[in-house]
Amino acid sequence: MVKIEAVCNTCFRHCRLREGQKGFCGARSCKDGQVVCDSYGYLTSLALDPIEKKPLAMFHPGSLVVSVGSYGCNLACPFCQNFTISQKKDRKGTRYVSPKELLQITEETRERYPTTIGVAYTYNEMLTAWEYVRDTAKLVHEAGMRNVLVTNGTVEQAVLEELFPYIDAMNIDLKGFTEEFYGFVGGSLQQTKDFIQKSVAHCHVEVTTLVIPGKNDTEEGIGEIAKWLASLPSKEPIAYHITRYFPRWKLDIPATDVRKIYRLADVARQYLPNVFVGNC
């Protein structure tokens, strides 16, 4: 019998890891009987983006954020737009940037571009390296700037509690509204719903659904999502982004019809005042 050395409690997978073994995400492993974050500080992407690109439409519009990404993801969406880093399992091609160095980069960027408000943790699923997000976000807050998190929303509540003091805004993917669709992407609908529901009480939240033809594109389904979002006890109406899919990675079905996106947005507006379309 193989001895189990450690259990990762970051997300719903609870990967059981032998010494030296990586978890599903590729960013965490077992070392000396403990789960450690291999991707801590190892960045694949560093850019200056408009806040609207995250997408966040109702949080400091017109501002810029220093956007960082690492590698790894705890899902395996066959249509992943950033699969070259989300499905990456090692540090090759990365650059190590400590939390202090990232703060320095952000402060220097703000001096050059005064509309820079802080850091966005994005591109891959950065919560596979939640310790790095926490440590960096704390420094960013202490420097009087903002933290933005872009996430699939599938981590345990204990991880979320570690981050709440430092995160000012989130865009959370709600990939569909059925367990069947979440099986398709390898995720957990219930954990994502719990994540969203908990987050709206703590920070600014916007939600995105990437619409895949024949998978999650019914008016009934989008209406159910919008109705549920509208029911949450948030401080402000949740902005909802309905985004057009393009063929990528393993999924080669045709791109979503633009007319479909606008029609689904109209359905969502029956329940929510702030609905935005993307990739159209």
C-alpha positions as CSV (number, residue, x, y, z in Angstrom):
1,M,0.0,0.0,0.0
2,V,1.3,3.5,-1.0
3,K,1.7,5.7,2.0
4,I,-0.2,9.0,1.8
5,E,2.0,11.9,3.0
6,A,-0.2,14.9,2.9
7,V,-3.6,16.3,1.8
8,C,-3.9,19.6,0.1
9,N,-6.8,21.7,1.5
10,T,-6.7,24.5,-1.0
11,C,-9.7,23.5,-3.2
12,F,-12.4,20.9,-3.6
13,R,-10.0,18.3,-5.0
14,H,-8.2,17.7,-1.7
15,C,-5.3,16.0,-3.6
16,R,-3.7,13.2,-1.6
17,L,0.0,13.6,-2.3
18,R,3.0,11.3,-1.8
19,E,6.4,12.8,-1.1
20,G,7.5,14.9,-4.2
21,Q,4.2,14.4,-6.0
22,K,2.4,17.4,-7.5
23,G,-1.3,18.1,-7.1
24,F,-3.7,18.3,-10.0
25,C,-3.0,22.0,-10.4
26,G,0.7,21.5,-11.0
27,A,1.5,24.4,-8.6
28,R,1.5,22.6,-5.3
29,S,3.4,19.5,-4.1
30,C,4.3,17.5,-1.0
31,K,7.7,18.3,0.5
32,D,8.8,16.8,3.8
33,G,5.3,15.6,4.5
34,Q,3.8,19.1,4.0
35,V,1.9,20.7,1.0
36,V,3.9,23.6,-0.3
37,C,3.4,26.1,-3.1
38,D,5.9,25.4,-5.8
39,S,4.8,28.4,-7.9
40,Y,5.2,31.0,-5.1
41,G,6.5,34.1,-6.8
42,Y,7.3,32.4,-10.2
43,L,5.5,34.6,-12.7
44,T,4.8,33.8,-16.4
45,S,3.1,37.2,-17.1
46,L,3.5,40.8,-15.9
47,A,1.7,43.6,-17.7
48,L,-0.1,46.9,-17.2
49,D,-3.8,46.5,-18.1
50,P,-6.9,48.7,-18.1
51,I,-9.1,47.6,-15.2
52,E,-11.9,46.9,-17.7
53,K,-9.8,44.1,-19.2
54,K,-10.1,42.0,-16.0
55,P,-13.1,42.5,-16.6
56,L,-14.2,45.0,-14.0
57,A,-16.7,47.6,-15.3
58,M,-17.8,49.2,-12.0
59,F,-14.6,49.3,-10.0
60,H,-12.4,52.4,-10.6
61,P,-13.2,52.7,-14.3
62,G,-10.5,54.2,-16.4
63,S,-7.7,53.1,-14.0
64,L,-4.8,50.8,-14.7
65,V,-3.6,47.7,-12.7
66,V,-0.3,45.9,-12.7
67,S,-1.4,42.4,-13.8
68,V,0.5,39.3,-12.8
69,G,0.1,35.6,-13.5
70,S,1.9,32.4,-12.6
71,Y,1.2,28.9,-13.7
72,G,-1.2,26.1,-12.9
73,C,-5.0,25.7,-12.4
74,N,-7.2,23.4,-10.5
75,L,-9.7,23.1,-13.4
76,A,-9.2,21.8,-16.9
77,C,-11.6,23.8,-19.1
78,P,-11.2,22.4,-22.7
79,F,-11.7,25.9,-24.0
80,C,-9.2,27.6,-21.7
81,Q,-8.0,30.9,-23.2
82,N,-4.7,30.9,-21.3
83,F,-4.0,27.1,-21.4
84,T,-0.3,27.7,-22.1
85,I,0.2,28.8,-18.5
86,S,-2.9,27.4,-16.8
87,Q,-1.9,23.9,-17.8
88,K,1.8,24.4,-17.2
89,K,3.2,22.3,-14.4
90,D,6.7,23.6,-13.9
91,R,8.8,26.8,-13.5
92,K,10.4,26.7,-16.9
93,G,10.1,30.2,-18.6
94,T,9.1,31.9,-15.3
95,R,10.7,34.8,-13.5
96,Y,10.9,34.9,-9.7
97,V,9.4,38.2,-8.3
98,S,9.1,38.4,-4.5
99,P,6.2,40.3,-3.0
100,K,8.5,43.2,-2.1
101,E,9.8,43.4,-5.6
102,L,6.3,43.3,-7.1
103,L,5.3,46.1,-4.7
104,Q,8.3,48.1,-5.9
105,I,7.4,47.5,-9.6
106,T,3.9,48.7,-8.9
107,E,5.0,51.8,-7.0
108,E,7.3,52.7,-9.9
109,T,4.6,52.1,-12.4
110,R,2.2,54.4,-10.4
111,E,4.9,57.1,-10.5
112,R,5.0,56.9,-14.3
113,Y,1.3,56.2,-14.9
114,P,-0.6,57.9,-12.1
115,T,-3.9,56.2,-12.8
116,T,-2.4,52.9,-11.6
117,I,-4.3,51.7,-8.6
118,G,-2.6,48.5,-7.6
119,V,-2.2,44.8,-8.6
120,A,-4.4,42.3,-10.3
121,Y,-3.8,38.6,-9.7
122,T,-5.0,37.0,-13.0
123,Y,-4.2,35.1,-16.2
124,N,-3.9,31.7,-14.6
125,E,-5.7,30.5,-11.4
126,M,-3.6,32.5,-9.0
127,L,-5.3,31.0,-5.9
128,T,-3.3,27.8,-6.5
129,A,-0.6,30.1,-5.1
130,W,-2.9,31.9,-2.6
131,E,0.0,32.4,-0.1
132,Y,1.8,34.6,-2.7
133,V,-1.4,36.5,-3.3
134,R,-1.9,37.0,0.4
135,D,1.6,38.2,1.1
136,T,1.8,40.5,-1.8
137,A,-1.7,41.9,-1.3
138,K,-0.9,42.8,2.3
139,L,2.1,44.9,1.2
140,V,0.1,46.5,-1.6
141,H,-2.6,47.5,0.9
142,E,0.0,48.9,3.4
143,A,1.2,51.1,0.5
144,G,-2.3,52.5,0.1
145,M,-3.1,50.7,-3.2
146,R,-5.8,48.2,-4.3
147,N,-5.8,44.4,-5.0
148,V,-7.9,42.8,-7.7
149,L,-8.4,39.0,-7.9
150,V,-9.6,37.2,-11.1
151,T,-10.6,33.6,-10.1
152,N,-12.7,30.6,-10.9
153,G,-13.9,30.7,-7.3
154,T,-13.1,27.1,-6.4
155,V,-11.1,27.2,-3.2
156,E,-12.0,26.4,0.4
157,Q,-13.5,29.0,2.7
158,A,-10.4,28.9,4.9
159,V,-8.3,30.2,2.0
160,L,-10.8,32.8,1.2
161,E,-10.8,34.0,4.9
162,E,-7.0,34.5,4.6
163,L,-7.5,36.8,1.6
164,F,-10.5,38.9,2.5
165,P,-8.6,41.5,4.5
166,Y,-6.6,42.5,1.5
167,I,-8.8,42.0,-1.6
168,D,-10.8,45.0,-2.8
169,A,-12.4,43.6,-5.9
170,M,-13.0,40.2,-7.7
171,N,-14.1,39.0,-11.0
172,I,-15.3,35.5,-10.5
173,D,-16.0,33.0,-13.3
174,L,-19.4,31.3,-13.0
175,K,-18.9,28.9,-15.8
176,G,-22.5,27.6,-16.0
177,F,-25.3,26.8,-13.6
178,T,-25.5,23.0,-13.7
179,E,-23.4,20.2,-12.2
180,E,-23.3,18.7,-15.7
181,F,-21.5,21.7,-17.1
182,Y,-19.1,21.9,-14.1
183,G,-18.3,18.2,-14.8
184,F,-17.4,19.3,-18.3
185,V,-14.8,21.8,-16.9
186,G,-13.8,19.6,-14.0
187,G,-15.0,22.0,-11.3
188,S,-17.5,22.4,-8.5
189,L,-20.6,24.4,-9.0
190,Q,-21.5,24.4,-5.3
191,Q,-18.1,25.6,-4.2
192,T,-18.2,28.4,-6.8
193,K,-21.6,29.5,-5.6
194,D,-20.5,29.4,-2.0
195,F,-17.4,31.5,-2.9
196,I,-19.4,34.1,-4.7
197,Q,-22.0,34.3,-1.9
198,K,-19.3,34.8,0.7
199,S,-17.3,37.3,-1.3
200,V,-20.1,39.7,-2.0
201,A,-20.3,40.5,1.7
202,H,-16.6,41.5,1.8
203,C,-15.6,43.2,-1.4
204,H,-16.7,44.5,-4.8
205,V,-17.7,41.5,-7.0
206,E,-18.4,41.1,-10.7
207,V,-19.2,37.8,-12.3
208,T,-18.4,36.4,-15.8
209,T,-19.8,33.6,-17.9
210,L,-18.1,32.6,-21.1
211,V,-20.9,31.4,-23.3
212,I,-20.1,28.1,-25.2
213,P,-22.5,27.1,-28.0
214,G,-24.5,24.1,-27.2
215,K,-23.1,23.9,-23.6
216,N,-24.2,26.8,-21.4
217,D,-25.9,29.1,-23.9
218,T,-29.7,28.7,-23.1
219,E,-31.8,31.7,-22.2
220,E,-33.2,29.7,-19.3
221,G,-29.7,29.0,-17.9
222,I,-28.4,32.6,-18.2
223,G,-31.7,33.8,-16.7
224,E,-31.2,31.5,-13.7
225,I,-27.7,32.8,-13.2
226,A,-28.8,36.4,-13.3
227,K,-31.8,35.7,-11.0
228,W,-29.5,34.0,-8.5
229,L,-27.0,36.8,-8.6
230,A,-29.7,39.4,-8.0
231,S,-30.9,37.5,-5.0
232,L,-27.6,37.7,-3.2
233,P,-27.4,40.2,-0.3
234,S,-24.6,42.3,-1.7
235,K,-23.9,45.9,-0.9
236,E,-24.5,46.9,-4.6
237,P,-26.0,45.2,-7.6
238,I,-23.5,42.6,-9.0
239,A,-22.2,43.5,-12.5
240,Y,-22.5,40.5,-14.8
241,H,-20.3,39.9,-17.9
242,I,-21.6,37.7,-20.7
243,T,-18.7,36.9,-22.9
244,R,-18.3,35.4,-26.3
245,Y,-16.3,32.2,-26.7
246,F,-13.7,31.6,-29.4
247,P,-12.2,28.2,-30.3
248,R,-9.1,27.5,-28.1
249,W,-7.1,24.6,-26.8
250,K,-9.1,21.3,-27.1
251,L,-12.5,22.8,-28.1
252,D,-12.9,23.6,-31.8
253,I,-16.6,24.3,-32.1
254,P,-17.4,27.6,-33.8
255,A,-17.4,30.9,-31.9
256,T,-20.5,32.0,-30.2
257,D,-22.9,34.0,-32.5
258,V,-22.7,37.7,-31.5
259,R,-26.5,38.0,-31.8
260,K,-26.8,35.2,-29.2
261,I,-24.6,37.1,-26.7
262,Y,-26.7,40.3,-27.0
263,R,-29.9,38.3,-26.6
264,L,-28.6,36.6,-23.5
265,A,-27.6,40.0,-22.1
266,D,-31.1,41.2,-22.6
267,V,-32.4,38.1,-20.7
268,A,-30.0,38.9,-17.8
269,R,-31.1,42.5,-17.7
270,Q,-34.5,41.3,-16.6
271,Y,-32.9,40.7,-13.2
272,L,-29.7,42.8,-13.1
273,P,-29.2,46.5,-13.9
274,N,-25.5,46.2,-14.9
275,V,-24.9,43.6,-17.6
276,F,-22.0,43.8,-20.0
277,V,-21.1,41.9,-23.2
278,G,-17.5,40.9,-24.0
279,N,-15.5,39.7,-27.0
280,C,-18.1,41.0,-29.4
